[in-house]
Amino acid sequence: TRLEPMENPSGYLFRVGQTAARRLQRRPAELPAPPHHELPHFEPRLLPALAALSDGQRICVALVHGYGYPIVEVARLLDVSHSTVRTHLLRAMAHLREALEVDHVD
């Protein structure tokens, strides 16, 4: 095997394991600081419509559409697949369109 001619095979295996473990570690989630200015004008029915969403849907909508995070980054922050984030977004936006009586979005 490749380990036999090495001077310190256990050290080599330790380093390989250490490198693999680093890849599995996740950076802590870093959310943006809330804005210091007043909220812009928005549809008054939006807050109750957002409150009616599931936590996952509401978080995905806020991060993607509110803060402009890419879907892949939101998936990493939430430790879910990007397809899960897309599903949350699709269902949430459908619910919001229905609650706000919006037929078409440009």
N, CA, C and O atoms as CSV, one atom per row, in Angstrom:
chain,resi,resn,atom,element,x,y,z
A,1,THR,N,N,0.830,-1.187,0.000
A,1,THR,CA,C,0.000,0.000,0.000
A,1,THR,C,C,0.874,1.249,0.000
A,1,THR,O,O,2.094,1.185,0.148
A,2,ARG,N,N,0.204,2.388,-0.171
A,2,ARG,CA,C,0.939,3.658,-0.240
A,2,ARG,C,C,1.492,4.074,1.115
A,2,ARG,O,O,2.444,4.852,1.176
A,3,LEU,N,N,0.914,3.570,2.208
A,3,LEU,CA,C,1.326,4.004,3.534
A,3,LEU,C,C,2.608,3.333,4.021
A,3,LEU,O,O,3.328,3.906,4.838
A,4,GLU,N,N,2.902,2.134,3.537
A,4,GLU,CA,C,4.061,1.382,4.029
A,4,GLU,C,C,5.395,2.101,3.837
A,4,GLU,O,O,6.201,2.111,4.767
A,5,PRO,N,N,5.667,2.701,2.683
A,5,PRO,CA,C,6.972,3.349,2.537
A,5,PRO,C,C,7.083,4.698,3.255
A,5,PRO,O,O,8.169,5.276,3.287
A,6,MET,N,N,6.011,5.207,3.819
A,6,MET,CA,C,6.041,6.511,4.484
A,6,MET,C,C,6.730,6.412,5.828
A,6,MET,O,O,6.662,5.394,6.516
A,7,GLU,N,N,7.392,7.495,6.180
A,7,GLU,CA,C,8.092,7.554,7.461
A,7,GLU,C,C,7.107,7.593,8.638
A,7,GLU,O,O,7.347,6.971,9.673
A,8,ASN,N,N,6.002,8.323,8.475
A,8,ASN,CA,C,5.023,8.463,9.543
A,8,ASN,C,C,3.618,8.275,8.973
A,8,ASN,O,O,2.912,9.261,8.763
A,9,PRO,N,N,3.194,7.037,8.718
A,9,PRO,CA,C,1.882,6.820,8.100
A,9,PRO,C,C,0.718,7.274,8.970
A,9,PRO,O,O,-0.289,7.745,8.441
A,10,SER,N,N,0.824,7.147,10.273
A,10,SER,CA,C,-0.287,7.588,11.128
A,10,SER,C,C,-0.415,9.113,11.093
A,10,SER,O,O,-1.528,9.633,11.166
A,11,GLY,N,N,0.686,9.828,10.986
A,11,GLY,CA,C,0.642,11.287,10.852
A,11,GLY,C,C,-0.023,11.692,9.546
A,11,GLY,O,O,-0.787,12.657,9.499
A,12,TYR,N,N,0.277,10.945,8.483
A,12,TYR,CA,C,-0.333,11.209,7.185
A,12,TYR,C,C,-1.841,10.997,7.264
A,12,TYR,O,O,-2.609,11.830,6.783
A,13,LEU,N,N,-2.269,9.898,7.863
A,13,LEU,CA,C,-3.701,9.610,7.992
A,13,LEU,C,C,-4.402,10.651,8.866
A,13,LEU,O,O,-5.538,11.040,8.595
A,14,PHE,N,N,-3.706,11.097,9.924
A,14,PHE,CA,C,-4.273,12.131,10.780
A,14,PHE,C,C,-4.516,13.408,9.969
A,14,PHE,O,O,-5.577,14.023,10.076
A,15,ARG,N,N,-3.534,13.800,9.164
A,15,ARG,CA,C,-3.648,15.026,8.363
A,15,ARG,C,C,-4.760,14.901,7.306
A,15,ARG,O,O,-5.492,15.860,7.062
A,16,VAL,N,N,-4.883,13.739,6.690
A,16,VAL,CA,C,-5.950,13.520,5.707
A,16,VAL,C,C,-7.310,13.636,6.383
A,16,VAL,O,O,-8.221,14.264,5.842
A,17,GLY,N,N,-7.452,13.040,7.556
A,17,GLY,CA,C,-8.709,13.130,8.301
A,17,GLY,C,C,-9.010,14.553,8.736
A,17,GLY,O,O,-10.160,14.992,8.699
A,18,GLN,N,N,-7.988,15.263,9.143
A,18,GLN,CA,C,-8.157,16.651,9.560
A,18,GLN,C,C,-8.641,17.520,8.393
A,18,GLN,O,O,-9.523,18.361,8.565
A,19,THR,N,N,-8.069,17.315,7.228
A,19,THR,CA,C,-8.472,18.067,6.038
A,19,THR,C,C,-9.917,17.742,5.661
A,19,THR,O,O,-10.690,18.640,5.326
A,20,ALA,N,N,-10.275,16.472,5.713
A,20,ALA,CA,C,-11.647,16.070,5.386
A,20,ALA,C,C,-12.634,16.673,6.384
A,20,ALA,O,O,-13.722,17.096,5.994
A,21,ALA,N,N,-12.269,16.719,7.663
A,21,ALA,CA,C,-13.155,17.287,8.682
A,21,ALA,C,C,-13.348,18.779,8.461
A,21,ALA,O,O,-14.445,19.293,8.680
A,22,ARG,N,N,-12.314,19.481,8.033
A,22,ARG,CA,C,-12.433,20.921,7.753
A,22,ARG,C,C,-13.438,21.185,6.646
A,22,ARG,O,O,-14.181,22.166,6.695
A,23,ARG,N,N,-13.462,20.314,5.651
A,23,ARG,CA,C,-14.414,20.490,4.551
A,23,ARG,C,C,-15.854,20.361,5.036
A,23,ARG,O,O,-16.758,20.993,4.490
A,24,LEU,N,N,-16.062,19.540,6.059
A,24,LEU,CA,C,-17.410,19.322,6.572
A,24,LEU,C,C,-17.873,20.426,7.515
A,24,LEU,O,O,-19.073,20.616,7.716
A,25,GLN,N,N,-16.918,21.152,8.091
A,25,GLN,CA,C,-17.287,22.229,9.003
A,25,GLN,C,C,-17.932,23.362,8.215
A,25,GLN,O,O,-17.512,23.683,7.104
A,26,ARG,N,N,-18.923,23.939,8.791
A,26,ARG,CA,C,-19.624,25.048,8.147
A,26,ARG,C,C,-19.235,26.345,8.851
A,26,ARG,O,O,-19.071,26.394,10.070
A,27,ARG,N,N,-19.095,27.387,8.044
A,27,ARG,CA,C,-18.884,28.704,8.633
A,27,ARG,C,C,-20.178,29.111,9.317
A,27,ARG,O,O,-21.259,28.735,8.862
A,28,PRO,N,N,-20.091,29.868,10.395
A,28,PRO,CA,C,-21.328,30.316,11.033
A,28,PRO,C,C,-22.101,31.245,10.105
A,28,PRO,O,O,-21.519,31.998,9.324
A,29,ALA,N,N,-23.410,31.174,10.206
A,29,ALA,CA,C,-24.261,32.011,9.357
A,29,ALA,C,C,-24.030,33.475,9.685
A,29,ALA,O,O,-23.985,33.860,10.853
A,30,GLU,N,N,-23.886,34.278,8.660
A,30,GLU,CA,C,-23.690,35.711,8.835
A,30,GLU,C,C,-24.855,36.430,8.166
A,30,GLU,O,O,-24.924,36.511,6.939
A,31,LEU,N,N,-25.750,36.939,8.962
A,31,LEU,CA,C,-26.889,37.662,8.427
A,31,LEU,C,C,-26.565,39.151,8.423
A,31,LEU,O,O,-25.836,39.631,9.290
A,32,PRO,N,N,-27.100,39.876,7.458
A,32,PRO,CA,C,-26.819,41.302,7.386
A,32,PRO,C,C,-27.450,42.051,8.554
A,32,PRO,O,O,-28.454,41.617,9.118
A,33,ALA,N,N,-26.851,43.168,8.902
A,33,ALA,CA,C,-27.418,44.010,9.953
A,33,ALA,C,C,-28.699,44.655,9.432
A,33,ALA,O,O,-28.791,44.996,8.253
A,34,PRO,N,N,-29.675,44.820,10.303
A,34,PRO,CA,C,-30.914,45.462,9.837
A,34,PRO,C,C,-30.638,46.912,9.442
A,34,PRO,O,O,-29.741,47.544,9.999
A,35,PRO,N,N,-31.395,47.438,8.491
A,35,PRO,CA,C,-31.172,48.812,8.064
A,35,PRO,C,C,-31.508,49.785,9.197
A,35,PRO,O,O,-32.389,49.522,10.015
A,36,HIS,N,N,-30.804,50.893,9.231
A,36,HIS,CA,C,-31.003,51.877,10.288
A,36,HIS,C,C,-32.034,52.933,9.909
A,36,HIS,O,O,-32.378,53.782,10.731
A,37,HIS,N,N,-32.518,52.894,8.708
A,37,HIS,CA,C,-33.508,53.873,8.273
A,37,HIS,C,C,-34.911,53.303,8.430
A,37,HIS,O,O,-35.073,52.123,8.738
A,38,GLU,N,N,-35.895,54.115,8.226
A,38,GLU,CA,C,-37.274,53.664,8.350
A,38,GLU,C,C,-37.640,52.744,7.195
A,38,GLU,O,O,-37.048,52.795,6.116
A,39,LEU,N,N,-38.624,51.910,7.452
A,39,LEU,CA,C,-39.091,50.997,6.411
A,39,LEU,C,C,-39.715,51.785,5.261
A,39,LEU,O,O,-40.379,52.796,5.490
A,40,PRO,N,N,-39.507,51.332,4.037
A,40,PRO,CA,C,-40.173,51.998,2.913
A,40,PRO,C,C,-41.667,51.694,2.929
A,40,PRO,O,O,-42.121,50.797,3.639
A,41,HIS,N,N,-42.412,52.439,2.153
A,41,HIS,CA,C,-43.850,52.182,2.051
A,41,HIS,C,C,-44.065,50.807,1.403
A,41,HIS,O,O,-43.414,50.479,0.411
A,42,PHE,N,N,-44.957,50.022,1.953
A,42,PHE,CA,C,-45.267,48.710,1.388
A,42,PHE,C,C,-46.741,48.420,1.599
A,42,PHE,O,O,-47.411,49.071,2.400
A,43,GLU,N,N,-47.220,47.457,0.884
A,43,GLU,CA,C,-48.625,47.041,0.958
A,43,GLU,C,C,-48.942,46.605,2.388
A,43,GLU,O,O,-48.270,45.716,2.910
A,44,PRO,N,N,-49.956,47.209,3.047
A,44,PRO,CA,C,-50.279,46.854,4.433
A,44,PRO,C,C,-50.646,45.382,4.626
A,44,PRO,O,O,-50.444,44.842,5.714
A,45,ARG,N,N,-51.177,44.726,3.600
A,45,ARG,CA,C,-51.555,43.310,3.738
A,45,ARG,C,C,-50.349,42.382,3.649
A,45,ARG,O,O,-50.477,41.173,3.838
A,46,LEU,N,N,-49.171,42.952,3.359
A,46,LEU,CA,C,-47.982,42.115,3.203
A,46,LEU,C,C,-47.578,41.447,4.521
A,46,LEU,O,O,-47.267,40.256,4.537
A,47,LEU,N,N,-47.580,42.195,5.614
A,47,LEU,CA,C,-47.145,41.612,6.889
A,47,LEU,C,C,-48.009,40.438,7.333
A,47,LEU,O,O,-47.459,39.405,7.717
A,48,PRO,N,N,-49.352,40.548,7.300
A,48,PRO,CA,C,-50.148,39.364,7.660
A,48,PRO,C,C,-49.938,38.210,6.681
A,48,PRO,O,O,-49.975,37.046,7.080
A,49,ALA,N,N,-49.718,38.525,5.396
A,49,ALA,CA,C,-49.483,37.465,4.404
A,49,ALA,C,C,-48.154,36.764,4.698
A,49,ALA,O,O,-48.062,35.541,4.604
A,50,LEU,N,N,-47.138,37.533,5.052
A,50,LEU,CA,C,-45.847,36.926,5.409
A,50,LEU,C,C,-45.973,36.102,6.688
A,50,LEU,O,O,-45.374,35.033,6.799
A,51,ALA,N,N,-46.742,36.590,7.644
A,51,ALA,CA,C,-46.927,35.865,8.905
A,51,ALA,C,C,-47.626,34.530,8.693
A,51,ALA,O,O,-47.443,33.603,9.482
A,52,ALA,N,N,-48.428,34.424,7.635
A,52,ALA,CA,C,-49.148,33.177,7.353
A,52,ALA,C,C,-48.257,32.116,6.714
A,52,ALA,O,O,-48.652,30.953,6.630
A,53,LEU,N,N,-47.063,32.497,6.264
A,53,LEU,CA,C,-46.140,31.533,5.651
A,53,LEU,C,C,-45.500,30.670,6.726
A,53,LEU,O,O,-45.487,31.035,7.902
A,54,SER,N,N,-44.967,29.522,6.315
A,54,SER,CA,C,-44.188,28.710,7.252
A,54,SER,C,C,-42.882,29.448,7.538
A,54,SER,O,O,-42.488,30.344,6.792
A,55,ASP,N,N,-42.219,29.063,8.623
A,55,ASP,CA,C,-40.956,29.718,8.965
A,55,ASP,C,C,-39.944,29.617,7.830
A,55,ASP,O,O,-39.294,30.602,7.479
A,56,GLY,N,N,-39.815,28.425,7.261
A,56,GLY,CA,C,-38.852,28.221,6.171
A,56,GLY,C,C,-39.169,29.083,4.963
A,56,GLY,O,O,-38.269,29.666,4.358
A,57,GLN,N,N,-40.448,29.165,4.608
A,57,GLN,CA,C,-40.850,29.982,3.463
A,57,GLN,C,C,-40.569,31.460,3.736
A,57,GLN,O,O,-40.034,32.165,2.880
A,58,ARG,N,N,-40.933,31.921,4.932
A,58,ARG,CA,C,-40.748,33.325,5.280
A,58,ARG,C,C,-39.262,33.699,5.288
A,58,ARG,O,O,-38.885,34.764,4.798
A,59,ILE,N,N,-38.433,32.834,5.839
A,59,ILE,CA,C,-36.992,33.096,5.884
A,59,ILE,C,C,-36.417,33.152,4.477
A,59,ILE,O,O,-35.627,34.042,4.160
A,60,CYS,N,N,-36.810,32.205,3.633
A,60,CYS,CA,C,-36.298,32.191,2.251
A,60,CYS,C,C,-36.724,33.441,1.481
A,60,CYS,O,O,-35.922,34.027,0.755
A,61,VAL,N,N,-37.978,33.848,1.638
A,61,VAL,CA,C,-38.458,35.056,0.951
A,61,VAL,C,C,-37.681,36.276,1.442
A,61,VAL,O,O,-37.246,37.102,0.639
A,62,ALA,N,N,-37.509,36.388,2.751
A,62,ALA,CA,C,-36.800,37.549,3.301
A,62,ALA,C,C,-35.355,37.597,2.813
A,62,ALA,O,O,-34.879,38.655,2.403
A,63,LEU,N,N,-34.654,36.466,2.854
A,63,LEU,CA,C,-33.245,36.464,2.471
A,63,LEU,C,C,-33.053,36.661,0.968
A,63,LEU,O,O,-32.157,37.396,0.553
A,64,VAL,N,N,-33.884,36.013,0.150
A,64,VAL,CA,C,-33.705,36.103,-1.310
A,64,VAL,C,C,-34.273,37.410,-1.859
A,64,VAL,O,O,-33.584,38.138,-2.574
A,65,HIS,N,N,-35.531,37.708,-1.523
A,65,HIS,CA,C,-36.173,38.880,-2.111
A,65,HIS,C,C,-35.954,40.149,-1.291
A,65,HIS,O,O,-35.940,41.247,-1.847
A,66,GLY,N,N,-35.783,40.011,0.017
A,66,GLY,CA,C,-35.576,41.184,0.865
A,66,GLY,C,C,-34.131,41.639,0.920
A,66,GLY,O,O,-33.841,42.828,0.791
A,67,TYR,N,N,-33.222,40.687,1.114
A,67,TYR,CA,C,-31.809,41.025,1.261
A,67,TYR,C,C,-30.985,40.743,0.009
A,67,TYR,O,O,-29.820,41.136,-0.064
A,68,GLY,N,N,-31.573,40.070,-0.973
A,68,GLY,CA,C,-30.863,39.835,-2.222
A,68,GLY,C,C,-29.836,38.720,-2.194
A,68,GLY,O,O,-28.936,38.688,-3.034
A,69,TYR,N,N,-29.955,37.797,-1.235
A,69,TYR,CA,C,-29.026,36.669,-1.185
A,69,TYR,C,C,-29.302,35.725,-2.344
A,69,TYR,O,O,-30.461,35.532,-2.711
A,70,PRO,N,N,-28.265,35.131,-2.933
A,70,PRO,CA,C,-28.499,34.095,-3.951
A,70,PRO,C,C,-29.079,32.829,-3.301
A,70,PRO,O,O,-28.836,32.556,-2.125
A,71,ILE,N,N,-29.829,32.084,-4.065
A,71,ILE,CA,C,-30.474,30.874,-3.553
A,71,ILE,C,C,-29.445,29.890,-2.980
A,71,ILE,O,O,-29.683,29.272,-1.942
A,72,VAL,N,N,-28.320,29.753,-3.649
A,72,VAL,CA,C,-27.293,28.808,-3.182
A,72,VAL,C,C,-26.748,29.228,-1.818
A,72,VAL,O,O,-26.486,28.375,-0.969
A,73,GLU,N,N,-26.577,30.524,-1.600
A,73,GLU,CA,C,-26.079,31.012,-0.313
A,73,GLU,C,C,-27.117,30.806,0.788
A,73,GLU,O,O,-26.764,30.446,1.911
A,74,VAL,N,N,-28.384,31.031,0.477
A,74,VAL,CA,C,-29.453,30.792,1.451
A,74,VAL,C,C,-29.488,29.309,1.826
A,74,VAL,O,O,-29.667,28.963,2.994
A,75,ALA,N,N,-29.319,28.450,0.845
A,75,ALA,CA,C,-29.292,27.009,1.116
A,75,ALA,C,C,-28.150,26.663,2.059
A,75,ALA,O,O,-28.314,25.846,2.966
A,76,ARG,N,N,-26.996,27.281,1.845
A,76,ARG,CA,C,-25.845,27.028,2.720
A,76,ARG,C,C,-26.117,27.553,4.124
A,76,ARG,O,O,-25.812,26.876,5.106
A,77,LEU,N,N,-26.685,28.747,4.228
A,77,LEU,CA,C,-26.982,29.326,5.546
A,77,LEU,C,C,-27.969,28.470,6.331
A,77,LEU,O,O,-27.829,28.303,7.543
A,78,LEU,N,N,-28.967,27.928,5.635
A,78,LEU,CA,C,-30.004,27.138,6.300
A,78,LEU,C,C,-29.667,25.657,6.382
A,78,LEU,O,O,-30.393,24.880,7.002
A,79,ASP,N,N,-28.560,25.270,5.753
A,79,ASP,CA,C,-28.114,23.877,5.724
A,79,ASP,C,C,-29.185,22.972,5.104
A,79,ASP,O,O,-29.521,21.915,5.638
A,80,VAL,N,N,-29.712,23.429,3.951
A,80,VAL,CA,C,-30.665,22.643,3.167
A,80,VAL,C,C,-30.201,22.676,1.719
A,80,VAL,O,O,-29.275,23.416,1.386
A,81,SER,N,N,-30.827,21.891,0.857
A,81,SER,CA,C,-30.449,21.890,-0.552
A,81,SER,C,C,-31.032,23.123,-1.245
A,81,SER,O,O,-32.010,23.710,-0.783
A,82,HIS,N,N,-30.409,23.501,-2.364
A,82,HIS,CA,C,-30.928,24.663,-3.093
A,82,HIS,C,C,-32.322,24.375,-3.663
A,82,HIS,O,O,-33.115,25.297,-3.847
A,83,SER,N,N,-32.619,23.118,-3.941
A,83,SER,CA,C,-33.964,22.791,-4.436
A,83,SER,C,C,-35.010,22.996,-3.340
A,83,SER,O,O,-36.150,23.350,-3.642
A,84,THR,N,N,-34.646,22.781,-2.083
A,84,THR,CA,C,-35.558,23.045,-0.977
A,84,THR,C,C,-35.854,24.538,-0.889
A,84,THR,O,O,-37.001,24.939,-0.687
A,85,VAL,N,N,-34.821,25.355,-1.040
A,85,VAL,CA,C,-35.023,26.811,-1.012
A,85,VAL,C,C,-35.927,27.235,-2.170
A,85,VAL,O,O,-36.829,28.051,-1.984
A,86,ARG,N,N,-35.692,26.692,-3.346
A,86,ARG,CA,C,-36.541,27.028,-4.505
A,86,ARG,C,C,-37.999,26.632,-4.265
A,86,ARG,O,O,-38.914,27.385,-4.597
A,87,THR,N,N,-38.207,25.458,-3.692
A,87,THR,CA,C,-39.569,25.009,-3.393
A,87,THR,C,C,-40.234,25.946,-2.390
A,87,THR,O,O,-41.391,26.325,-2.570
A,88,HIS,N,N,-39.512,26.323,-1.332
A,88,HIS,CA,C,-40.049,27.280,-0.364
A,88,HIS,C,C,-40.425,28.588,-1.054
A,88,HIS,O,O,-41.488,29.151,-0.794
A,89,LEU,N,N,-39.550,29.066,-1.934
A,89,LEU,CA,C,-39.822,30.323,-2.623
A,89,LEU,C,C,-41.040,30.223,-3.539
A,89,LEU,O,O,-41.892,31.111,-3.539
A,90,LEU,N,N,-41.122,29.151,-4.314
A,90,LEU,CA,C,-42.257,28.989,-5.226
A,90,LEU,C,C,-43.578,28.956,-4.470
A,90,LEU,O,O,-44.536,29.628,-4.851
A,91,ARG,N,N,-43.625,28.177,-3.405
A,91,ARG,CA,C,-44.864,28.058,-2.628
A,91,ARG,C,C,-45.188,29.362,-1.906
A,91,ARG,O,O,-46.346,29.776,-1.848
A,92,ALA,N,N,-44.169,30.001,-1.361
A,92,ALA,CA,C,-44.384,31.256,-0.642
A,92,ALA,C,C,-44.877,32.343,-1.582
A,92,ALA,O,O,-45.812,33.072,-1.251
A,93,MET,N,N,-44.261,32.459,-2.748
A,93,MET,CA,C,-44.661,33.511,-3.687
A,93,MET,C,C,-46.079,33.257,-4.215
A,93,MET,O,O,-46.835,34.204,-4.435
A,94,ALA,N,N,-46.441,31.992,-4.418
A,94,ALA,CA,C,-47.805,31.678,-4.841
A,94,ALA,C,C,-48.798,32.098,-3.760
A,94,ALA,O,O,-49.842,32.678,-4.056
A,95,HIS,N,N,-48.463,31.801,-2.509
A,95,HIS,CA,C,-49.336,32.190,-1.396
A,95,HIS,C,C,-49.439,33.714,-1.296
A,95,HIS,O,O,-50.530,34.246,-1.097
A,96,LEU,N,N,-48.327,34.410,-1.432
A,96,LEU,CA,C,-48.336,35.871,-1.331
A,96,LEU,C,C,-49.141,36.499,-2.469
A,96,LEU,O,O,-49.893,37.448,-2.249
A,97,ARG,N,N,-48.981,35.967,-3.687
A,97,ARG,CA,C,-49.761,36.492,-4.815
A,97,ARG,C,C,-51.264,36.320,-4.566
A,97,ARG,O,O,-52.064,37.210,-4.854
A,98,GLU,N,N,-51.624,35.153,-4.026
A,98,GLU,CA,C,-53.047,34.900,-3.742
A,98,GLU,C,C,-53.529,35.815,-2.621
A,98,GLU,O,O,-54.610,36.393,-2.726
A,99,ALA,N,N,-52.755,35.957,-1.560
A,99,ALA,CA,C,-53.174,36.780,-0.427
A,99,ALA,C,C,-53.260,38.261,-0.799
A,99,ALA,O,O,-54.116,38.983,-0.289
A,100,LEU,N,N,-52.374,38.708,-1.686
A,100,LEU,CA,C,-52.347,40.120,-2.071
A,100,LEU,C,C,-53.148,40.372,-3.350
A,100,LEU,O,O,-53.199,41.495,-3.850
A,101,GLU,N,N,-53.767,39.318,-3.867
A,101,GLU,CA,C,-54.601,39.403,-5.063
A,101,GLU,C,C,-53.835,39.963,-6.256
A,101,GLU,O,O,-54.303,40.857,-6.960
A,102,VAL,N,N,-52.651,39.410,-6.456
A,102,VAL,CA,C,-51.808,39.798,-7.584
A,102,VAL,C,C,-51.887,38.699,-8.629
A,102,VAL,O,O,-51.599,37.537,-8.340
A,103,ASP,N,N,-52.275,39.062,-9.837
A,103,ASP,CA,C,-52.419,38.062,-10.901
A,103,ASP,C,C,-51.127,37.822,-11.675
A,103,ASP,O,O,-50.804,36.686,-12.021
A,104,HIS,N,N,-50.395,38.894,-11.943
A,104,HIS,CA,C,-49.226,38.783,-12.804
A,104,HIS,C,C,-48.103,39.655,-12.238
A,104,HIS,O,O,-48.329,40.785,-11.804
A,105,VAL,N,N,-46.913,39.111,-12.252
A,105,VAL,CA,C,-45.749,39.862,-11.788
A,105,VAL,C,C,-44.820,40.061,-12.964
A,105,VAL,O,O,-44.483,39.101,-13.657
A,106,ASP,N,N,-44.391,41.316,-13.205
A,106,ASP,CA,C,-43.462,41.595,-14.313
A,106,ASP,C,C,-42.066,41.176,-13.982
A,106,ASP,O,O,-41.162,41.339,-14.801
